[in-house]
Structures are given as structure tokens and as C-alpha cells.
Amino acid sequence: MALEQGLRAAYLARMDKGLTWAAAPLSLAAVTAACTIPGGSAWSDLHVNAFGSAYGAGLESSGTDITVDDVSSASLDFEGDLQINRNTETVLYYGARLGFAPFELSASRFGYDGSNDGVVSAATRFAGVPITGSLDVTTEIDLSVSKLLAGLDVLNTPAVRIGVLAGIDLVEFDRFDLIAQEAQVGVGGAGTSVAVGDVQTILENEAAVVPIVGLRGDVLVPFLGRLGGEVTGLKFAFDDADLFYLDWDLAAHWEPWEHVELVVGYRAVMMKIDGAIDGTNLNIDLDVNGPYAGLAVYW
């Protein structure tokens, strides 16, 4: 009898241990699900967010040894250095997010269309005219940046999330022109001169699809709202040029009413281009940055 009771006790203990090990994966799955698909935050469960804002986009740029060799018309040839002074335009910056934690898709867009004062220096050609020295110019730039991202949260709780990002930025130059603001007699003397208003095109109707990777973070601030931000970028080859690209965006969100947020933030896009794009040789840095403020709605 004692032997029988001992065997029964050992069997039951073995069964309990087996059930414990079998239940462990289910318990882990339950804990993981609770961590990655929470409730009670703007990035939880199934969520949709859309925003629109006024963006004070300030643009400035500098470049050296820029050359334009237009095979269709020597009148568009250019060679020299370029300094573009900062100008700020108030533009529309808007976007949306859609996801089911821990996955999210996001899209945004803004455009800059403005005039900047600048100067061409160390110049040898402008609009096909051989010149020397410097020339005051106005720069007309029509630029837009559209972003599309896929995100995966590696940490997602009601209080904080951290995610990895991958996607593209579509950078479009509809127009990048230099307009002479002073007259200059060309090296060839009479009959070769730059007149006020002469136009030199640097880029026109050019677009680059920039592959990007990055990080996303959000944190809940009790009684105030939340803080969020993302940084993306990459260095890659485009046409015959190397392009280094960095884009970061930080924002504070305050919820005065349910499903409505006031948003205040700062976004910066930094590009460095070194090489030739469609016959234009560029060694140029171009920055667009500034604050924005607007409204967001979420569900």
C-alpha cells in the first residue's frame, strides 16, 4: 500500500510539472500580447490620426563648384559657387497615421515655394555668358517632400512606445532657378553681358525617391498630453550623385477635447548632394527647417 501511494504521488507531481511547462508558452503569449496591443493611448489597438498645420519652413543652402552643361543650349551653361540666404515661407504641413498596434502606416507632405536672396561667387559662366567674380541673384525654389513610412513597435504600452521605421521620402524640385539682380559685362566684352532678370536654371522637374530607415518614439505626459518624435535618413546613390539625407520631427500634443489635439512641433530636412544629376554637377547642402502648429484628430 505504501508503495502504491508513493507511485501515485510521483505520477501526480510529474503531471503537475508537465502542465506547468506546457502552460508557459501560453502565459508568455498572453503577456506579450498585453505589452504590444494595449489600450488607452493614441497609438493603441486600431487607431487613426490625421493632422494639418501651418509650417514656418525656412530654407537655406550653399554649394561649391556647381556646373550646368546643357547640351541643348549653351545659353544655360553655368559654373560657380552659390550661397542662398535663409528665407521662411508659411506652408501647409499635413499627414495621417493608420495602424493596429504594433503595426502602423504613416504619410505626410509639405511644399516650399519661395524666393531667397543669394550670391554667385567664383563664377566663370552664368546663363552661358563668361563672367568673373560675383553676382547677386534671387533664387526661386519650388520644392516638396512627401513621406511614406511603415512602422513596427518594439515596445508599446499605454505610457510609451518605441518603434522602428522604413519607407521613402519623395523629394521633388519643380523649379530651382537663379535670377540675376545686377548687370555684368561678360569677359567677351560688348555683346556678351548678363542683364538684370536673366535666368539660370539649376534643376527643373527633378524627383528623387529616397529610401529611409529610422526610429519613432512617443511618451505620455500626465495631465499635459504626449510628446512624440521620429528621425529617419540614409545615404544612397541617385543618378551619378551621392545623397545624404536626414529628416527629424519632434512634436508636443495636448488634448483639450476628446479625439482632438493641439500640436506644436519642429521639423528639419537636411540634404547633402555630391555628384551629377541629369547633367548638373552639384556639391551642395540644402536645409529646410522650422516650427509648426496645428490640429490633429484621432480615433
Secondary structure, 3 states (H helix, E strand, C coil): CHHHHHHHHHHHHHHHHHHHHHHHHHHHHHHHHHHHCCCCCCCCCEEEEEEEEEEEEEEEEEEEEEEECCCCCHHHCEEEEEEEEEEEEEEEEEEEEEEECCEEEEEEEEEEEEEEEEEEEEEEEECCEECCCCEEEEEEEEEEEEEEEEEEEEEECCCEEEEEEEEEEEEEEEEEEEEECCCEECCCCCCCEECCCCEEEEEEEEEEEEEEEEEEEEEEECCCEEEEEEEEEEEEEECEEEEEEEEEEEEEEEEEECCEEEEEEEEEEEEEEEEEECCEEEEEEEEEEEEEEEEEEEC
